[in-house]
Amino acid sequence: MKNLKARLKQGETVNGCWLNLGTSITAEIAGLSGFDWVLIDLEHGAGVEKDVLDQLQALEHTPAAAIVRVEGAQRQRIHRVLDMGAEGIMCPRINNAGEATEVANGLHYPPKGKRGVAKMVRATGFGQNFTDYYNNAKDNILGIVQIETVEVLNHLDEIAAIDGIDVLFIGPADLTMELGIFGQFDHPLFRDALKATVNAAAKAGKATGILFFNPDDYKTYHHLGIRMIACGSDATFIADGARNMAGKLSAARANL
């Protein structure tokens, strides 16, 4: 484990990115690039559950902590990727405290939660380190729920108070879509939702996170109190690099 949860609890700002392509190669490249954490995306990414293991193995020797965004809050989906060695789980589109509790329960073994027990899995060194993993899971495994709906804005305090939920992570695209102001990140409705989320998390001693699209916005979100910050993805980095190079070559050809 790479102490991401402890760093957030201490108030540190941690930088990350998304992994959308489902491949161990770009996972390894991103993990070696200087990010504190990366997120393997099973909700919208090109990869599927069987691709997670290869990506986790590729990230093992990098400084980046590996988070997996699962497709839903079902306990089996959560503990399956934890068994593979994920250091945290992000669950999208949480609406209320009941759904957030379901996520929290899936993260931890009884009596703290309802995670299924399997000793011969990668996370426990295939049985060699089960006791140590079990004893430290509560301190190491990061529980993240996404704030993406209108309904959830009425339950922020309840969700932030749940033991096992460590980060309220804002999804700007979905949230602005739900608010009827898609992509208007300076709109008062979105700014109010941001502040409400940060305040609820701070009152409960939890962190707030966000994915944004322009690194120039870093200072703005940091000043609001957001400490788990993501910008970009492996797909974005490749697409931007490819377009940049193609543009340079086209310009060079035009100047022959």
N, C-alpha and C positions, 0 to 999 in steps of 0.2 A: 504493500500500500504506500501511496505517495503523499499522505498527510493533507490531502486537499480539504477535508472536512475540518481538521484542526486549524488550518490556515484561515479558513473563512470565519471560524468561531473567534479567532484572534483579531478579526477586522481587516485582514489583508485583502487587497484587491488581486483577483486571479483572472488571467486572460486565457481565452480559449477560442476554438473554432469548431465548426460542424464537419463531419465526415459523411458525405452524401453518396459516394460512389461505390461503397461496398467492397472495396479492395484493400488488401493488406499493404500494397505498395504505397498508395497515397496516405494511408494511415501512418505508416512508418515515416514518410517524408514530413508530414505535419507534426508528428511527435518529436522529431529531431529539429524542428524549426524554431523552438523557443517558446512555445505555448505551455502554459501551466496545466491545461487540460484540453481534451478533445472529446467530442460527442459523436458516437456512432449512431446514426439516425435510422431507426427501423420504422418510423412513421411515414416519412416522405422520401427516404433515401432509396437508392437503386438496389441495395443489398437486402438479403433476407436473413432470418435467424441463423442459418447454418454458416453465413459469412462472418458472423461476429467473432467466432473463435480465432480465425486467422488474423483478424485485425487486432484482437487483444494480445495475441502472441507477438505480433509485430511491434506493438506499443510497449511491451514489457521492458525492453532495454532502453527506452527513451525516458526523458524527464516528465513527460505528460501523463497525467492521470486520465484513466479511461472511463468515461460515462457512457451509458447506453440509454437512448430514448426508446422506450418500448411503445407498442401500439395502443395499449390500454392497461387498465389497473388490475387485470386478473393476476392472482397470486402466482399462477404457474408461469406466466410470461416473465414476471419479475424475478422469481428465484432461479429460473433457467439461465438467464444471462449472468446473474450473480454467481451461480455455480461455475460458470465459465471463467470468472475472475474479474468481472466489472467492479469498479470501485464506487459506483453510484448509479442511480436510476433516475431518469427524468420521465415523468408521466404527463402526456398532453391533456388539455381540455378538461381539467378538474373543475367541477361546478360547485361543490359544497363540501362540508366537513365529513359527511359520510363517505364520499368518494376518496377524499384525502386520507381518511383513516384506513381505507382498504389498501391504499398504496403503502402507508406506514407499516401495516401488519405484514405485508408481503416482503418487507425488507429484512425482517429479523426473526430469528428462531424463537419458539416458545421458551419462557413465558412472556417475553417482550413483544412477540408478534406471532405470525402464523406461517412463517416460511417453512417449507418442507425440508426435511433433513436428508442429505445424501453426503456421506463422508468421502467416497471415492470420486471426487470431482477436482477440476483444475484449481479452483479457488483455495482448496485445503491442501494443496500439494499431493493430491490423490491419496488422501488419508493420513499423510505424515504429520500434517500441521493442524488437524481439525480442532483440537482443544484450544490452541493459540488463536486460530481464526474465530472460533466461537466466542472466546472471552473478549476479543477486541473488535468484533463486528460492529457493536453499538457505537464505538468511537470512530470507526473507519468508514463505514458505508454511508454515503451521502444520499439523502432523500430529497428529490426536487419535484415540485409540482408546478405546472404551467398555468399562468393567469392569462386566459385567452377568451373568456366569455363575459357577457354582461351579468349573468347570474352570480358568478364567483365574486364579483365586486361587492356583493352583499354579505359575503361570508369570510372576508379576509382575516378578521381577528380570530375567528374560530379555527380556521385552517392553520394559521401561524402558530396557534397554541398547541397543536398536536405534537406529541413526542414522536420523533422519527421523521417529521417534515422539517428539513433544514434550510431549504431555499424556496422562496416564491419567485418563480422565473417568468418574466413577462414575455409573451409572444406578440410583438407589435403588429405583425400582419394580420393575424387572426383577431386580435383584440380591436384594432381599428375597423376591420371588416364588420365585426359584431356591433360596434358602436355606430355604424353607418357613416364612417369617415375614413374609408380605406386609404392608407398611405399618408394620412395627414398627421404626422407625428408632432407637429406644433399645435395641434388643435386643443383647445381648453379641455374637452372631454377626455382626451388621451392623457394630457398632462395631469389632470386631476386623478385619473386612474393610477398613473405612475406614483404620485405622491401618496395616495391611499395605500398602495401596496407596500411601499417603502416604510411607511409609518406603522402598518400592522406588523411587518416583519421585525422592525426595530423594537417595538414594544414587547415582543416575545423573545427577543434575543436571537433572532434568526437573520439570515442574509436575504438580499434581493438580487436577482439576476436579470439580464436582458441580452437579446441578440439584436444588434443593429447592423446597418448596411454601409455606413460611412464612418471611417475611423476618425474623421474630424469631429464627430459627435461624442467622442470619448469623455472629454472634460465635462460636458453638459450632464451626462448620465452619472458620472462619478460624483459630481457635486450634489446630485440628488440623494446620494447615499447608496448607490448600486455598486456592489463589490464583486459580483460574478459576471464577467463581461465577455461576450462573444461577438466576433465580427468575421464574416467570411466563411468559406467552406472549401474543401478540396476541389469541388466542381467549379466554384467561382475562380479560384486561383489558376486553374488550368485554362478555363475559358478566357480570363483576362489576359493571361500570358500568351495564349495562342492568337487572340485578336491583336494584341500589341505587336507581336512579331510579324503576323501577316500584313498589318498596316505598314510596318517599316519596310518590308520587302516590296510591297506595292509601290510605296513612295520611291524606293530606290529604282525600281523598274521604270517608273514614270520619268525619272530624271536621266535615263540613259541617253 
